[in-house]
Amino acid sequence: MSTTDNHEQRSARILTVDDDPTFRQIVLALLRSEGYTVREASDGLTAIKLLQQESFDLVLLDLGLPGAGGLEVLAGAASWKSQPKVIVVSGDTTGPAILGSVRGQAYHYLAKPVNTVTLANVIQDALAAPAAMPLEVLSAREDWVELLVPCEASAPERVQSFLRYLEGDLPKATRESVGRAFCELLMNAIEWGGELDPRRRVRISFLKTVRFLMYRISDPGAGFQPEQLHHAAVTNESDEPFGHMSEREAQGLRPGGFGLLMAGQLVDELVFNEAHNEVVLIKYLN
């Protein structure tokens, strides 16, 4: 980030909305120490008035507010003076709260309790990211979520910030392994299938039953042939586990190329369609 970008980010205007005075003061102290201009509201109606009267770059929004709840605040976004990114910071991780936040076009979701380092990092990343294209909701059932995701580099973490809480009753190791595989393959779909063009969309589905957890990712590209992926670790010979790195360097690609190989080891089944522009990840549950 350039010095100019850093200065602009630090001069950002942030509204924090929370009815817990202790938490609100902690957040205010953090934001002011980072040089942000901060306003606060302790209830939904005050937040709505501020958003209609003043311009903000970012909103930190609790859901369980007196007067008007956080989802009601989000529902009035069309009347806001500006269109800031919204980070929901809430102790409510139920399906209706998560999916309501996605429908309300929240940018990111953080569950309380949240440590200040994590909060500061998410705020910094949100302010540094370009104006985000919306996540289009096609289905918002707790057992079947379907979204159209813009081909932006920030999208995988944005999406996972919501979906990870729908896996809340699963063991931590399961959530982490499936989440890593999903984010890696979604990034591949965005980078290669969507060519990082935010006007293009990747279609994702999240299905959860008592027996399995499944993600389906369909990108807008023409697909690929696995044997031609010389820049990926999946094509390496067994005696040359890093053979693809020279090809990546020659093509000017970022370090990596282990995504497909890693994803296949983190889930129970990884199945591609014939064109290889659609993939299904399955994790079986005990």
C-alpha positions in Angstrom: 0.0 0.0 0.0 1.4 3.4 -0.9 1.8 6.2 1.6 -1.1 8.1 -0.1 -3.4 5.1 0.1 -2.4 4.5 3.8 -3.2 8.2 4.6 -6.5 8.0 2.8 -7.4 4.8 4.7 -6.5 6.3 8.1 -8.7 9.3 7.4 -11.7 7.1 6.8 -14.9 7.8 8.6 -16.3 4.9 10.6 -19.6 4.5 12.4 -19.7 1.9 15.2 -23.2 0.8 16.3 -23.5 -1.3 19.5 -25.7 -1.1 22.6 -22.9 -2.6 24.8 -21.2 0.6 26.2 -18.1 -1.4 27.3 -17.6 -3.0 23.9 -18.3 0.3 22.1 -15.7 2.1 24.1 -13.1 -0.5 23.4 -13.8 -0.2 19.7 -13.8 3.6 19.8 -10.4 3.6 21.5 -9.0 1.1 18.9 -10.3 3.1 16.0 -9.1 6.5 17.3 -5.7 5.1 18.1 -5.5 4.1 14.4 -6.3 7.7 13.4 -9.8 7.0 12.0 -12.6 9.6 12.4 -15.3 7.9 14.4 -19.0 8.3 15.2 -21.0 6.1 17.5 -24.6 5.0 18.0 -26.1 2.8 20.8 -29.3 1.9 19.0 -30.6 1.3 15.6 -32.8 4.4 15.2 -29.8 6.7 15.9 -27.7 4.7 13.5 -30.3 5.1 10.7 -30.4 8.9 11.3 -26.6 9.2 11.2 -26.4 7.1 8.0 -29.1 9.3 6.4 -27.3 12.5 7.4 -23.6 11.8 7.1 -21.2 10.0 4.8 -19.2 7.0 6.1 -16.6 4.7 4.6 -17.3 1.8 7.0 -19.9 0.7 9.5 -19.4 -1.7 12.4 -22.9 -3.0 13.1 -24.2 -5.1 16.0 -27.5 -7.0 15.3 -29.2 -7.1 18.7 -30.0 -3.4 19.0 -32.8 -1.6 20.8 -35.2 0.5 18.7 -34.4 -1.1 15.4 -32.3 -4.2 15.0 -29.2 -4.5 12.9 -31.0 -6.2 10.0 -33.5 -3.4 10.0 -30.6 -0.9 9.8 -29.3 -2.8 6.8 -32.7 -2.9 5.1 -32.7 0.9 4.9 -29.4 1.1 3.0 -31.1 2.7 0.0 -31.8 5.8 2.0 -28.2 6.2 3.3 -26.3 9.3 2.3 -23.3 7.1 1.2 -22.9 3.4 0.7 -20.2 2.3 3.2 -19.0 -1.3 3.6 -20.7 -2.9 6.6 -18.9 -5.3 8.9 -21.4 -7.1 11.2 -19.9 -7.7 14.7 -22.5 -9.7 16.6 -22.9 -12.5 19.1 -25.7 -13.9 17.1 -24.5 -16.6 14.8 -27.8 -18.3 14.1 -28.8 -19.0 10.5 -31.3 -16.2 10.2 -28.7 -13.6 11.5 -26.0 -14.9 9.1 -28.3 -15.2 6.0 -30.1 -11.9 6.8 -26.7 -10.2 6.8 -25.8 -11.7 3.5 -29.2 -10.6 2.0 -28.6 -7.1 3.5 -25.3 -6.9 1.6 -23.0 -6.8 4.7 -19.4 -7.0 3.6 -18.1 -9.2 6.3 -19.2 -11.1 9.5 -17.4 -11.3 12.8 -18.7 -13.2 15.8 -18.3 -11.9 19.3 -16.2 -12.2 21.3 -13.7 -10.8 18.8 -10.1 -9.7 19.7 -8.9 -6.3 18.7 -6.2 -7.6 16.5 -8.6 -9.5 14.3 -11.0 -6.6 14.3 -8.3 -4.1 13.3 -7.1 -6.4 10.4 -10.6 -6.9 9.0 -11.2 -3.2 9.1 -7.9 -2.4 7.4 -8.6 -5.0 4.7 -12.2 -3.8 4.1 -11.0 -0.2 3.7 -8.1 -1.1 1.5 -10.3 -3.2 -0.9 -12.0 -1.6 -3.9 -15.7 -0.8 -3.8 -17.1 -4.3 -3.5 -19.6 -5.8 -5.9 -22.6 -7.4 -4.1 -23.0 -11.0 -3.3 -26.2 -12.0 -5.1 -28.4 -14.4 -3.1 -30.1 -17.2 -5.0 -31.0 -19.3 -2.0 -30.8 -18.6 1.7 -31.8 -21.7 3.6 -29.6 -22.8 6.4 -29.1 -26.2 4.7 -28.8 -24.8 1.2 -27.1 -21.5 0.4 -26.5 -20.4 -3.1 -24.7 -17.2 -4.2 -23.4 -15.5 -7.2 -19.9 -14.2 -6.2 -18.1 -11.4 -8.1 -14.6 -12.4 -9.4 -12.7 -10.2 -6.9 -9.6 -11.3 -4.9 -11.3 -10.4 -1.6 -14.4 -12.5 -2.3 -13.3 -15.9 -0.8 -12.7 -14.6 2.7 -15.8 -12.4 2.5 -18.0 -15.4 1.6 -16.4 -17.7 4.2 -16.8 -15.1 6.9 -20.6 -15.9 6.6 -20.6 -19.5 5.7 -18.2 -20.7 8.4 -20.9 -20.0 11.1 -23.4 -22.2 9.3 -20.9 -25.0 10.1 -20.8 -24.0 13.8 -21.9 -27.4 15.2 -19.1 -29.3 13.4 -15.7 -30.0 14.9 -13.2 -27.2 14.5 -10.8 -29.4 12.5 -13.6 -30.2 10.0 -14.6 -26.6 9.7 -11.0 -25.5 9.1 -10.1 -28.2 6.6 -13.2 -27.7 4.5 -13.0 -24.0 4.7 -9.4 -24.0 3.4 -10.3 -26.3 0.5 -13.3 -24.2 -0.4 -11.4 -20.8 -0.3 -8.5 -22.2 -2.4 -10.8 -23.6 -5.1 -13.0 -20.5 -5.1 -9.9 -18.3 -5.5 -8.8 -20.6 -8.4 -12.3 -20.1 -10.0 -12.1 -16.4 -9.6 -8.5 -16.0 -10.8 -8.5 -18.4 -13.7 -12.2 -18.9 -14.7 -13.3 -15.3 -14.0 -9.9 -13.7 -14.7 -10.4 -11.4 -11.7 -13.0 -9.5 -13.6 -15.6 -8.3 -11.0 -18.3 -8.1 -13.7 -18.1 -11.9 -14.0 -19.6 -14.2 -11.4 -18.8 -17.6 -9.8 -21.8 -19.6 -8.7 -21.4 -21.4 -5.4 -23.7 -23.7 -3.4 -23.3 -24.7 0.2 -25.3 -27.8 1.3 -25.3 -29.3 4.8 -27.1 -32.5 5.9 -26.7 -34.8 8.8 -24.4 -37.0 6.6 -22.3 -34.6 4.6 -21.1 -31.1 3.9 -20.9 -30.1 0.3 -19.7 -27.1 -1.7 -20.2 -26.7 -5.4 -18.3 -24.1 -7.4 -19.1 -23.2 -11.0 -16.9 -20.6 -12.7 -17.6 -18.6 -16.0 -14.5 -19.8 -17.7 -14.0 -22.4 -20.4 -12.4 -24.9 -18.0 -9.0 -26.7 -18.3 -7.4 -30.0 -18.9 -5.5 -31.3 -15.8 -2.6 -32.7 -17.8 -1.9 -29.2 -19.1 -1.6 -27.5 -15.7 2.2 -27.4 -15.7 2.1 -24.5 -13.3 0.3 -26.6 -10.7 1.7 -29.1 -8.2 -1.0 -31.6 -9.2 1.0 -32.4 -12.4 4.4 -32.9 -10.7 6.2 -36.2 -10.8 6.5 -37.9 -7.4 10.2 -37.3 -7.3 9.8 -33.6 -8.2 7.2 -32.2 -5.7 8.2 -28.6 -6.6 8.7 -29.1 -10.3 5.9 -26.7 -11.2 7.6 -23.7 -9.5 9.9 -23.0 -12.4 6.9 -22.9 -14.8 5.1 -20.5 -12.5 8.2 -18.3 -12.4 8.5 -18.3 -16.1 4.8 -17.3 -16.5 5.2 -14.5 -13.9 2.7 -16.2 -11.6 2.5 -15.7 -7.8 4.1 -18.4 -5.7 1.9 -21.3 -5.0 0.2 -23.8 -7.3 -0.7 -26.3 -4.5 -4.4 -25.5 -4.4 -5.8 -28.6 -6.2 -3.4 -31.0 -4.5 -4.2 -29.5 -1.1 -7.9 -29.4 -1.6 -8.0 -33.0 -2.6 -6.3 -34.0 0.7 -8.6 -31.8 2.9 -11.9 -33.3 1.8 -13.3 -36.8 1.2 -14.3 -36.3 -2.4 -13.3 -33.7 -5.0 -15.2 -34.1 -8.3 -14.9 -32.0 -11.5 -17.2 -31.9 -14.4 -15.9 -32.8 -17.9 -14.9 -29.2 -18.8 -13.3 -28.7 -15.3 -15.1 -25.4 -14.8 -17.3 -26.9 -12.1 -16.2 -28.7 -8.9 -17.9 -30.4 -6.0 -16.2 -30.8 -2.6 -17.7 -33.3 -0.2 -16.9 -33.9 3.5 -18.6 -36.8 5.2 -19.8 -36.3 8.8 -19.9 -38.8 11.6 
